[in-house]
Amino acid sequence: MKSCIQVSEESIYLHIKAVPGASKSRLLEVKEGRLRVKIAAAPENGKANGELRSFLAKLLNCPKKEVSLHAGEKSRFKTLGIPLSLQEKLEKLLEDLSAPNTEA
């Protein structure tokens, strides 16, 4: 499940497939080495990129400035840079995403 993250000496790189234009931002699944994320913003003038960074910062409980767009500014396939200090939170988020939903 962690196949969408790459840890370096300076940062964690999170590989994402963005799906812009959704009614609500939400995490979907990890598929083909990328975390699929629905984004509640249009893919124009950087709006979807900004919403993606804000959404992930909120989930990781960190300032938006700590989530940087490393690659894929105009592509659905993006790589975000996240500080190493947030590795545990990110891994927990991915684990929770992969856990079976037991709610009835």
Secondary structure as GFF3:
##gff-version 3
##sequence-region A 1 104
A	DSSP	three_ten_helix	2	4	.	.	.	ID=ss1
A	DSSP	beta_strand	5	7	.	.	.	ID=ss2
A	DSSP	beta_strand	11	20	.	.	.	ID=ss3
A	DSSP	beta_strand	26	31	.	.	.	ID=ss4
A	DSSP	beta_strand	34	39	.	.	.	ID=ss5
A	DSSP	alpha_helix	47	60	.	.	.	ID=ss6
A	DSSP	three_ten_helix	64	66	.	.	.	ID=ss7
A	DSSP	beta_strand	68	71	.	.	.	ID=ss8
A	DSSP	beta_strand	77	83	.	.	.	ID=ss9
A	DSSP	three_ten_helix	84	86	.	.	.	ID=ss10
A	DSSP	alpha_helix	87	98	.	.	.	ID=ss11
###
